[in-house]
Amino acid sequence: MLAFRWAGTTMSLCDPRIESQSPEAALSSFGSGSEGLTREEAVRRRAEFGPNRVEAVTRIPLWRTFLREFSDFFALILWLAAGMAFVSEGANPGQGMAGLGFAIIGVILVNGCFSFWQAYRAEQALAALRQLLPQVAHVRRSGETLALNVEDLVPGDLVLLAEGDKVPADCRIVAAWGLRVNLATLTGESRPKARSAKADAAAGGNVLVARNLLLAGTLIVSGGCRAVVYATGMRTEFGRIAHLTQTVGAAESPLQREIRRVSHLVALLALGLGLVFFLIGDWIGLPFWANAMFAIGIIVANVPEGLLPTVTLALALATQRMARRNALVRHLPAVEALGSTTVILTDKTGTLTRNSMAVRELYVAGAHHLAAPRWPRGADLRLRSVARFCHALKFPGGQPSGDPMEIALWQFAGEIPEPGGRIGDMPFDAERRRMSVLMAEPGGGASLWCKGAPETVLPLCLSWLDGDAERPFDDAAWQAFRCAHEDMANRGLRVLALAWKPVAEVAGADESGLRLCGLIGLEDPPRPDVREAVTRCHEAGLRVIMVTGDHPRTAVALAREVDLIRTPAPVVLNGEEVRKMSPAALQLALDAPEILFARVTAEQKMVIVQALQRKGEIVAVTGDGVNDAPALKTADIGIAMGRSGTDVAREAADIVLLDDHFATIVNAVEEGRTVFENIRKFLTYILTSNIPEIVPYLAFVLFRIPLPLTVIQILAVDLGTDILPALALGAERPHPDIMRLPPRPRQERLLSWPLLARAYLFLGPLEAFGAMMVFFHVLGAGGWSPGQQLAVADPLYLRGTTACLLAIVLTQMANVFVCRHPLLPTWRFPLLSNPLLLLGLVVEALLLLALVYTPWGNLLFGTVPLAGSAWLYAMPFGLLLLVAEEMRKGIVRGRQGAPLPRS
């Protein structure tokens, strides 16, 4: 059996960086050796350093988070109104104020629960991090090999690792054989890295590039080693990223900020109006408790109690639509936030690419060939034989397991009869950068198959294969293969040289005198629909920036292939450059029209996110590895891969792509943009009803008429009849041209002046006019005259308030049609295009009938059955609103000349 022997280099014991020390010095510095720690010393260190696990940071208990939802400014206004109602009931019993107080408390509870649902963050990242680490490790202690729980590992332990093992702690290799490690979970780079025990002073303290260090959570893909543990638990690189993930606060989404702003604005308006009109009532001599009831009515009428539940339910419906398009939403506000995104920071491996190596191109017989078509079996038999048999793969269950690059070569080669058994090998290592195997031939002798980096294999070749002929490996051949190598590498391919030679004597066989079969270029290919998705992002005004742990040349090649960059000279920054840049310099660098980042760490990716946010961008970040988790939490919207992503990335993200397709992000952006427009539609709808709820109280105070609408009836509208139609507006389908519009400006408000003017100065007054006309019509028909006061229980008064309620609901049923778009006519939106709208109107009508004609509706809401004449008198006012709003839309369209403005 041929074997490659490692030869270490002794470094000074006083060098503080463990990667710069020799293996012997590294063991000695931790008081360990070839026999490992003694059991007694291991127990002592366990007590000193603690368990090898990721610890949780102190968090606010869920019960405190829940209670906080009932003490925000929005809730405090309603608590004040409820308190006033109970005080009024105590001082003036029998006026129904106690029922009103309980109803307002019910509203507070509903809003608080929905707000808690929105704010709740299912912090499972810690559990996911623990699952990524192995549960058992093989350790040498007191000269014996033991299987220990990983939590019992301590600095100085000598661990034994083999292919397929996950690294349990940060370790310094002291002996290795053919060792390669997949660092994708920490660095995002898909290519396995060779590791050895040799001292690495060139690493400069960077543990991610040191060739003799193994980091917790990474995977051994081939070979094996002995390594000494130098960091455990939260002191590991893995633990540091876990700490970042736990301590980074989740960013508040644009919708959350806008809802908070709207809530504060409306609540202040309600409180201010209530106070002002209380003072007016006192000035005109209104009795104190009647005045208090009036103030409560003004507050309740101005607070849109159904806003938060309706927003939440609309977002929930949007999440269902997005789930059908393979985007799973974990945090509801992220739905709309994605629609306001201006920049997408995308990882390369597993996001834009398939996260699996594949043979892309060949250079054989002096020419380039694509690897897709299968050649005649004899034409490349030697090349394919090297690809098929020169590997360190294992085959559990008949399927290849090991280095993805070797699996790709094995699959590319196809079925080839094995000439004989393997009789020796020279494993791959970081120094030689190649591997060789000896295979017995059936007729005697053997063949040596070799693959590796071209710069290490080409100097060993004496000839090259031109079909069945051999050509001398002269200067011209050297130049041709070197140019082919550079050309393939510049296009982002990982290039390997494959060579072969017959061996007459196995003893003493070496790798000299090889016959070059050709070059193979491998890549992690892009997903088939990525290019189209990137194009849609450009059309939608979205900036897409690649941030990867891979090599800059590989990143640029892929970015060009998927049309991510189009100019000849994009700005390419590596992680080290980002680390040295000041925050201001990084922000200025991001002004470049096309920029991408390569070789970045977890912290650097997070810094890039923060720099974009300081520039006023709304940032969505995609990722799949542990290294992506801090950036996913820092971003406005974190998007994780559902299939290839780690649990850590998925738990840190707001949205999980179930199919891992970058194109799904664009679909989700479309849904998010639609959600914002739909929220504006139902915000217009529910704010419109505030005016017909306020006007009766103003008339009650200013004109000394009976109160046309009670507070409990206001709640019946806001939390009863209005909810489902408003929700139906939130379920409107995306407009066909919505992805051709640029991203919404960051400063654009949800509650804009055009929206307020339309709701409060046009639609609302039309509804208020209809409600008051119907109220006076019913009272006049019953013999009421101006100046006459009516008792609360008077049947005529009850018919009047019921009629006022009826008129508001009927005009709101007409209002839902005109609110489907602020400028396009109602007939452009067929009713059946939104089945929920039809259902909402039916339910609203049934609720209205229940309020008016059922005993429990009469009892709870102070209503009485109405004659058909009241309905006939109220209905034309809904038609009036519909016609007036369509006329306004037509006038505005004519002035603007724009068929599709924003909502």
N, C-alpha and C positions, 0 to 999 in steps of 0.2 A: 504494500500500500504506500503510494507516494504521499508525502505530507509536507506541508509548508510549516517551517518552524519560526516562531516569533523570536525576535531578539530585541530586548529592551535596552534603554539608555538611562544611565543613572543621573539623576538631577539632585540638586542640593536639597537637603532636608529643611533648610530654612525658607525655601520658597513657599509663600503662603497659599498660592493657587494649586489646588490638588491636581489639576490637569497637567501642571508643569512638572510634577514630581514623578519619579520612577515608580513602578509598581511596588517595589520593596519599601521605598520611602513612604508611599501612600499608606500601606499597611501599618508601617511602624508608627506613623503620625497618629493613628487611631488606636495604638496599643494592641494591634491584631497581628495575625500571621497566618501561615498556611493551615494551621489547625483551628483557626477562628478564635473567637472570644471564649473565655471560660464561662461556665454556666453562672457562676457567682457574679462575675463582672457584668454579664448580660442583664441579670436581675437588677443590679445596682443602677445600670444605665437606663433601664426601663423606668425606674422610679424617678430618675433625674430628667430624662428627656420626654417622658410621657409616651402615650400610644402613637403608633404610626398611622394616623388617620387625619382626615380633613375635619377641622372643627368648625362649628357654626358660630357666627358672630351674634351678639345680643340683638334681638329684634323686638319691636313693639308687639305685645301680645295681640292676638286677633280680637279679643273682647274689647281692648282699648280702641283698636281701629274701627270696630263696629260702632262703639259709642260716639266716636268722633263725628260720624256721619249725621248725628242728631244734634250737633252743636255748631254747625256752620252757619253762616249769616242767613242763608235762605231759610234754614230750619228755625233760627231764632225769631224771625219775623212771624212765622206761623205759631211758634210757642207763645209769643206775645198776644197774638189774636185769640188763641185758645184760652189763655189766662184771663183776658178781658171778658170773654164769653162766660166763663165760670163765675167771675166776680159779678157780672151783670145778672146772672141767674140767682146768685145769692142775695143780691140787693132787691131784685125785682122778679120774684118767682113767677112761673107760669107763662113766660114768653118764649120758651123753647130754646133758650140760650145754652142750656146744659147739653142738649143734643148736638147743637152746633159745635160746642167745645170738643165733645168726643169725636165728631166728624173731622174736625181739623187735626186732632191728634192722630186719627187714622190716616190722614193724608201725610202727616210727618213720618209715620211708621213706613208707609208705602215708599215714599221718596227716599228715606234713609236706607231701606233694604235694597232698593235698586242702585243707589249710589255706592253702597258697600259692594254690591255685585260688580259694578264697574271698576272700583278701586282695588278689589281683591287681587292679589298676585299669588298664584300657586307656586310658592318657592320650593320646588322639588329639585333644584340644581344640586343641592348638597347631597341628597340621596343618590342622584345620578353620578356624581363624582365618586362616591364611595363604590358604586357598582363597577366603575371603570377600573378600579384597582383590583388586583387578584386577591383571593382570600387566603391562599396558602403559598408559602415560599419555602424552598429548600435551602437550609442554612448549615454551615459548618460551625459547630460549637464543641469545644473540648475534644477536637479530633473526630467527632462523629457527625454524620449528615442527618439532620432532623427536618421534618416537615412541620413548620410552625405557622400559626396564624400571622398574617402580615402586620397586625397591630402590635405584635411583640418584637418586631425588628427594631434594632437600635443602631446608632452610629458605631461603626467598627465591625458589624456582622459581615461575615464572608458568605455571599449568596451564590448559588449555582443556578444558571439560567440556560435554557435550551430553546430551540425553535418552537414557536407557538406560545411562549411564555410572555405574560405582561410583566413589565418591570415594576417591582413593588415599592421602590424608594429611589432616590437619587444615589447613583453608585459610580465608583471609579473602577474601571476594568483593570484587573491584574493579570489575567491570562485569557486569550481568546483564540478561537479557531473558526475561520470562515464566517465571522459574525457580521450580520447586517440587521439594521433596525429601521422600522417604519416610525417616523416622527410626525406623521400627519396630524395626529390629535393635538400636538403642541405647536407645530410650525405651519401646518397647512400644506407642506410639500409632499407630493405623492411618491416621489422616488425614495426607495430605501437607501439608507446611508451605511457605508462600511464603518466598522468600529474595531479598534485594536487596543492593546494595552500600552502601546508606546507613548512616552511623554509628548505632550503637545503644547509647547510654549507659545506657538503662533496663535492659539485661540484667544489670548489676551483677556481671559476672564469671562468670555462669552460661552456660557454653558450649552447654548443651543448649537454651536458649531464645533465644540471640542470633540475630537475624534476618539477620546478614551473615556468619555462619560456616558452613562445611561440615565435617562430621566424617567421618573415615575409616570406610569400611564402609557408609555410607549410599548411597542410590540416587537419581539424578536422574530424576524421573518426567516432567518437561516443561521446555521452555525450555533455556537454556544460559547459560554464564558464563565469565568469566576470573577466576581467583583466585590469590592468592599463598600458598604453603605456609608455615605458621608452626610446625608441629610434625610430626615424623616418628617412625616406629618406636614404641618404648615410651613416648615422650613424648606421644603422641596419646591422646585419650579412649578410643579403641579399645584401645590398648596398655595403658592403665591397667586396663581391665576384664579384659584378657587376663592381666595380672599378678595381679589378684585371683583369677581362675579357677585359676591355676596354684599360687598360694601358700596358698589356703584348704585346710586339711586336710579330707579326707573324714570325715564323722561316723561314729563306730562305731555300728552298729545295735544295737537292744535285744537281738536274738538273739546277736550277737557278744559283747556284754557278758555275757549269761547263760551262753553256752557257755564263755567264759573263766572265769567264776565257778565253774561246775560242774566244769570241768576242774581248777582249782586246789583246790577243795574235795575232790574225789574223790582227786586225786593226794596231797594232804596226808594224807587219811585212810589211803590205801594205804601211804604211807611210814611213818606213825605206827604203824599196825597191824603192819607188817613189823618195825619196830624193837622194838615191845613184845613181840611173840611170839618174836623172836630172843632177847631177854633171858629170856623165860620158858623157852625151850628150853635156854638155857645154864644157867639155875638148876636145872632138873630133870635136868641131866647129859646132854643130847643131844649126840652127837658134833658137832664144829664144822661139818664139811661137810654133814652131814645137816641141821644147824640152818640153815646158809646156804641150802640148797635149800628148806627150809621157809619162810624169810623171803622168798625170791624168789617162791615160790608165792603167799604172802599178797599181795605187791605186785601181781603179775600178775593175780590173781583179782579184786582190788579196782579195778584200772584198766580201765574199759570201753573196750578198744582199738577196738571197732567204732563208738564214738559219733560221732567226727568224720566218718568215711566215710559212715555211715548218715545223719547230718544233711545232709551235702552232697548225697548222692544223692536224699534226699527233697526237698530244695529244688530240685534239678534237675528232678525229676518235676513239681513244682509249676509251674516255669517253663514246662514244656511245656503244662500245662493252661491257664496264663495266656496263652500264645502263641495257643492256639486261641480265646481270648476277646479277641484283638487287643492284648494287653499284652506287649511284649517286655522280658524282664528281662535287664539287662546285668550286674548284680552280685547274686549269689545271696542274700546275707543280706537284701537289700531285700524279698524275698518276704514273710518273716515280719514285718519291720519295718513294712511297709505295713499289716499286720493289726493292729498295735498303735497305729496313728495316732490321734491325738486331734484334730488340727487340719489342715485342708487350706488352704494359701494358694494361691489360684488366680489366674492372670492372666486378663484379660478377652479381649483380642484374640487370636483364633485358638484359644482354649481354651473359653471359654463361648460365643464367637461364631464365625461362619464365616470371619472375616478377609476378607470381601468386601463392598463397599458394595452396597446395594440401595435402590430407591425404596420407601418404606414408606407415605407419606401425601401427599395433595395438598390444597391449599386453593385452590379455583377457584370462580368464580361465587358467591362469598360463602358457601361451605359446605365442610366437611371431607369428604374421600373417601379410602377405602383404595385403594392403588394396584394391588392384586392383579387385580381384574377389568378386562378390556379394554373401554374405552368405545367408542361409535360413532365412526367415524373423523373425522367433522366436528366433534364436540363439543369436542375439545381439540386441534385441528390446530395452532393457533398455539403452544400450550404445548409440544406434542410436537415441533414444528419447531425451537423453540429448544433443547430437550433433545437433538435429533438432530444439529444442525449447528453449535451454538456450543461448539466444543471445540478442543483442540490435539492430538488423537489421531493416531497413525500406524496404518497398516493393513498390516503385513508379513504376507504370505500370506493376506490378506483378513480377518484377525482384528484387533480393536482392541488397541492397545498404548499405555499411558500412565497417566494419573491414574485410579485406581480409581473415584473419584467420577464422572469424565466417562464412563468405561466404563459405569457403572450407569445414568447418564442416557441414554446412547446406546442401551443395551439396552431400557430402559423405553419409549423413544419408538417402537420398532418400525420396520418398513419404511415410509419416506415418500419419495416421489419427490423427488429433489434439484431445486430450482427452477432453479438455474444455478450457475456456478462461483463459488468464493470470490474476491472481488476486494480484500479487505483485512481486517485485524483489529487489535484492540487487546489485546495479551496481558494475562493476569492478573498482578497484582503485589500486594505486601503493602500498598501505600499505597491503591490504588484498590479492592482487594478485589472486583473484578469483571473480566469480559472481554467483548468484543464482537467480532462478525464481520460483514462486509458480504457479502451474497450477491446476485448478479445475478438479476433476474427475467426470465422468457422474453419478456414483452411490453415490455420496457424498464424502466428504473429499477432500483432495488435495494431490498433489505430489510436492516435492521440487527437482528440477534439479540443479546440481552444477557442474561447471567446473573451472579449474584454475591450477596454478603451483602445481606439485605434492608435493613439500615441504609444501604447505599450505593446501592442501586438504587431504592428507593421514593421518595427525594427527587427523582429524575429523571423520575418518571412524572406525566403530565397526566391520564391516564384509566386505567380498568381494564376488562377484558373480562368481560361477563356473558353468556356464550354468544356469540351473534353480535352482541350490542349492546355499545356503549361507554358507560360511566358515568363521570362526572367524579370525579377523585381528590380529593374534598373531605375535610374534617376527619373526617366519619363514616367514610369509606372508610379513611382513614389509621388511625383508631382500630381498626377491624375487622381490618385486616391486621396491625397491631402486636400486637393480642391473639392472633391466630392464630399469629404468629411465636413469641411467648413461650410459648404453650401447647405448641407442637410442640417447642420447645427444652427446656422443662422435662421433657419425656418422653424426653430423650436424643437427639432427632433433629437432624441437621445440616440447617439450613434454608437454602434458596437461593430467591431471587426471580428469575423469568424474565419478560423483557419483550421487546417488539417494536415496530418502527415502520417505515413505508415511507419510503424515501429517494428524493427526486427527483433531487438532484444529489450525485454521489459526492464530488466535490471539496468539501472543507470539512465533510463529514458529522461530526456529533458524537453524543453519547449523550443529549442533552436531548430532552424531549418524548416520552418513551417511553409505550407502552401496556402496562400490567401484565397479563400472562397468568395469573399465579397464583404460589403458593408450593409448593415441593416439599420434603418432608422425607425425608432419607436416613438410613439406619442400617446398622451392621454387625450383622445380625440374629443372635439367639441360635440355637444349634443346636437342632434340634427335640426332642431327648431330654434337654436339660439340666435342665429343670424337674423332670422325674421323678427324675433322678439326684440333684438337690439334696434332694428330698423323702426319698429313701432315705438320704441322709447324715444328715438330721435324725432319722430313725427309728433309725439306728444309733448315735446319740449323737455324731456327728462334727460338729465346728464348721467351717464353711466361711467363709473371709474372702477377699474380693477385694482384690488388690493390682495396680494398673494404672497405666500412664503416661498414661492418658486423662484427660479433663476430669471433675471430680467430679460434675457434673450428669449427664453421660452414664453414668458408673459407677453412680450411684444409680438412674437410670431402668432400666438393664439388670438391676441386682440385684433390683429390685422385680418385674420381668417374669418372672424365673426363680425367684422365691420365695426368693432368698438373704437378703433382709431383709423383715421382716413388720411391724415397728413403725413408727409415723409419724415418729419422730425418731431415726434411727440416728446413731452417731458417725462423722463423715467427717473424716479427717485427710489433708492433702496433704503432699507430700514436704518442703516447706520447714518445716512444723510439726514433722515427724518429725526433721529435721536439728537443730532448735533444742531438742528435748526431751532431758532427761537420761535415762540408762538406766532409772532408777527411775520417772520420770514416764511413760515409754513402757510399762513393765510394768504400771503402774496403769491406764493408758488401755486396755490390752488386756483389762481386767476387764469392759468394757462388753459387755452381752449381744449387741449387734449393732454391728459396726464394719467400715468398709472404708477403703482407702487409695487415693488418686489422686495423679497427677503425681509418682510416686516414681522415684528413680534406682536404678541397680544396687546401689550401696552401701546405700541406705536400705532396699531390699528385704531385703538381707542382715542389716541391723540388726534389722529386724522379726522375721526368723527367729530370730536369736539371743535376742531378748527373750522370745519364746515358749518357747524351750528353757530359758531361765533360770526360767521359771514352771513348769517340769516337764512341759511338753507335748512330745509326739512329733509332729514337724512334717513333713508332706509338702508339697512345693512343685511347682506346675506352671508351665511356661513354654515359650516357643518361640523367643525372640530371644537375641541375644548378651548383651543386658542381663540376662537371667535366669540366665546361667551361674554367677556367684558364689553366688547364693542357692540354686541347685540343688545345688551341691557342699556348701554349709554345712548344708543341711537334713538331717534324718534320712533322708528319702527324696526324691530328685529325680525328677520325672516330666516328660518332654519330649514334645512333639508330634512324631509321626513323619512326617506329611505336610507340614504347614505350617511345622514347626520348622526352625531352622538346624542345621547340623552341630555348631556349638559347643554349643548347648543339648543336643543328643542325646548328645554325648560326655561332657558334664558330668553327665548324669542317670544314675540307677540303673535307671529303667524308662522305656521309650519306648512311647507309645500309637500303635499302627499305624494306627488309624482316626481319631485326633484327637478322639474322642468323650469328653466328660467322664464320660459314663455308664460307660465302660470302667474308670475309676478305682474306681467303686463295686464292680464285679465283681472287680477286683484286690484290694480291701480284703477282700472275702468270702473269696477264696482265701488271703490272708495270715492272716486269723484262723483259718482251717481248718488252716493249716500249724502254727501254734503248738499248737493242740489235738492235732494228729497227732504232733508231736514229743514231747509229754507222753505220748502213748500208747506210742510205741516206746521212750521213756526208761524208762517203767515196765517194759516188757517186757525190756529188756536189763539193767536193774539187778536185776531179780528173780533172774536166773541167777547174780549175784555170790554170793548166800548159799549155794546148793548147791556153789559152787566154793570157798568159804572153809571151810565146815564140815568137809569131809574133812581139811584141814590142821590144824584145831583138834583133831579127833579123833585125828589122827596123833600130835600132840605130847602131848595130855593123857591119852590112853588107851593109848598105845604100841601102836597097831594098824598094820598095813601101810597105806601112803599110798593112800587110795581113788581119787585122781585125780591124774594127772601135770600138770605145767605145760603141756606141749605139747598135752594134751587140753583144757585150759582155753582155749588159743588156738584150737583146732579149733571150740569152741563160739562164742567171741566173734567170730571172724573168718570162720567157715565157716557152720555150720548156722543161726546166729541172724540173719545179715545180711538175707537176702531176706524172711523173715517180718516183720522189723522195718521194712524198707523198705515192705512192703505196708501196714503200719499208717500209714506216712507218706503213702500214696496214698488214704486214706479220703476220700470225697466230702464237700462241705460239708453240714452239718446244715441243714435248711430254716429253722430259727429263729435261725441264728447271727448274721444281720444285724439282729435285733431286740434283741440284747444291747448294753449300753453298752461302750465301749472298755475293754480290759483295764487295770486300774490300773497305773501306771508302776512301783510298788513290788512288784507281784506277781511272784514268782519262778518261773522255769521248774522249778527243783528245789524244790518246796514240801514242807512237812512231811507233808501228807496223801499225797502221792505216795511219799515215802520210807517212811512207815509202811506203806503198802499193799505196796510192793515188798519192803522189808527185814524187816518184822515179820509179814507174813501170807503173801503168795504165795511169797516166798523160802523161809521155813521149811517150807512144805508141799512144795516141790520138794526141799529138802535131806533131809527125812524120807524121801521116796520113794527118793532116790538112795542113801542109806545103807542102807535096808532091802534094796534090790536087791543092793547090794554084799555085805552080810553073808549074804544068801540064797545067792548063788553060791559064796562062800567056804565056807559051812557045808555046801553040797551036795558040795563037793569034799573035805571032811574036815578043814577048818581048825578050830582051836580057839583061844579067846582066849589071848593071850600068845605065840602062836606067830609067829615072824618068817618072812617069805617073801622069797626072793631076787628081785631086779628081773626076772630072766629066767624065773622060775618060771611055767609055763603057768597054774597056778591063780591066781597073782597077776595075770597079764595078763587072764584071764577076769573077775576081780573089777573091775579098773579099767575094762575095756570095758563091763561091765554098769552101772557107776556112770555112765559117759558116756551110755550108752543111756537110762537113766532120766531124766537131766537133759534130754536132747533131746526125749524123748516128753512130759514134763510141760511143756516150753516150747511144744510143738505145741498143747497144750490151753490154755496161757497166752495164746497169740496171740488166741484167741477172746474171752476175758474182758477183754482189754486194749482191745477196740474201743470201749469206753466205761466210765468209772469207776462209773457207777450204773445205766445202762440194761441190761436183760437181753440176753444173747447172741442170743436168737431174734428180737430186734427188728432185727437186721442180717443180712439174707440173705447167704449166702456168695457168690452170683453178683453181688451189688452191688459187689464189689471183686474182679475177676478176678485181680489180682496176688496177692491173699491165697491163693487156691487154687493158683496157680502156685508161690508161696513154700513152701507146705506140701508140694507134690509134690517140689520141689527139695530141701527139707530132708530128706525121707524118703530120696531117692536118695543124698544126701551121707552120711547115716547108714549106709545099706547099703554105700556105698563104703568108709567108714571101717572097717566091721566085717568085710566079706567080700572085700575086694580085697587082693592082696599089697602094693601100694604104700601102701594105707591102713594096713595092719598094720605095715609097716616105718617109715613116717613118724610114726605116732601111738601106737605101742606097743600096738596092739589085736590081738585074735584073734577068729576066728569064734565066735559064740555059738549054743547050741542054742535051739530054739523055746520051751522052758520059761522061759528068761530073759525073753523078750519077753512071754509070757503073765503072768508075775509082775509086770512093770514097768508094763504098760498100765493096770491099775486105779488107779494113783497119779495118772495124768493125769485120769481121771474124777473122782477125789477132789478134786483142785484145782478142777475145773470146777464141781462141785456146791457145794463150800465157798464159793467166790467168789460164786456166784449167791445163796446164802443171805445172805452179808454185804451184797451190793447190796440185796437185798430189805429187810433190817433197816434200812439207812441210808435207803432211800427212804421207808420207813414213818415214820421219825423226822422227816425233813425235809419230807415232803409235797410235794416239788418234783420234777416229772417231768423237768426238763432243767437240772440244775446244770452249772457249768463243770467241765472236766476237772481 
